[in-house]
Amino acid sequence: MIHALKFLVSLIKRIHSPHYGVPERILLIQRGKLGDMVCTTPVCRAIKLRYPHSHLAVLGDSVNKYILKGNPYMDMYIEFNNVTATFLAHEKFDTAIMLGPNAETLKMLLEADIARIIVPRVVGGFSPYMTKTYRLLSCFVEKVPHRMHHYAPQEYLNNLQAIDIVTTNTKKEIFIDTEVEVNTKKRFDLDSSLKKIEIE
C-alpha cells in the first residue's frame, strides 16, 4: 500500500513540466528483436556525437548485447532480465528514451524516478503494446509520434528531437569486438582485417 501511494505521488509530481538541462546520463531502451537493435545503432551514434561527454547506457535483452559489443558510442549495456527500478535509480539516469511501447518497462522507469522519460506514441497503425496501462502511464511522460509503416531507423532517430538532436543519418554500424571477432568472420566469410560492418 505504501509503495503504491509513493508511486502515485511521484506521478502527480510529473504533471508540472520542469525545464530540463543538457542530458548527462542517458538510458536508451530497445526491447525489440535483433533487427531492431541493429536499427538502434544510428541512435547511439547520434546521441554521442551531439553529447560526447554524456554517459549512454542501453537496456535490452541478453541476445542483443552482442550487436552493440565493441560499439564506441555506448558506455554500458544493461540486460533487461537482470534489471530493477532500484538498480536504475541507483544509476541516477536523468533521461530515458524508449524506442518501443511497453507498459512494464515504462512502469519501471517511473518507479526509478528518472526525471525525463521520452516514449513513443504509435500513430497510423496498430501495436499490441499500446495497452491501456501504457497509454495511462504515458500521460505522465513526454510522448513523440512513432509512425507505423515508415522506415524504423528514422522513426527511432525522430525520438531524439526531444533532446535537440535532428538527423537523417540512418547508417547502421556493427563493430567487430575481439570476443566475437573470430566466429563472426568465419561464419560470414568476412575479411580478417574488418573492424566494422556498415549497413545503409
Secondary structure, DSSP 8 states (H G I E B T S, - for coil): -HHHHHHHHHHHHTTS--------EEEEE--S-HHHHHTTHHHHHHHHHHSTTSEEEEEE-TTTHHHHTT-TT-SEEEEGGG--HHHHHHHT-SEEEESS--HHHHHHHHHTT-SEEEEEEEESS--TT--HHHHHHGGGSEEEEEETTS-HHHHHHHGGGGGT-------EEEE--HHHHHHHHHHTT--TT--EEEE-
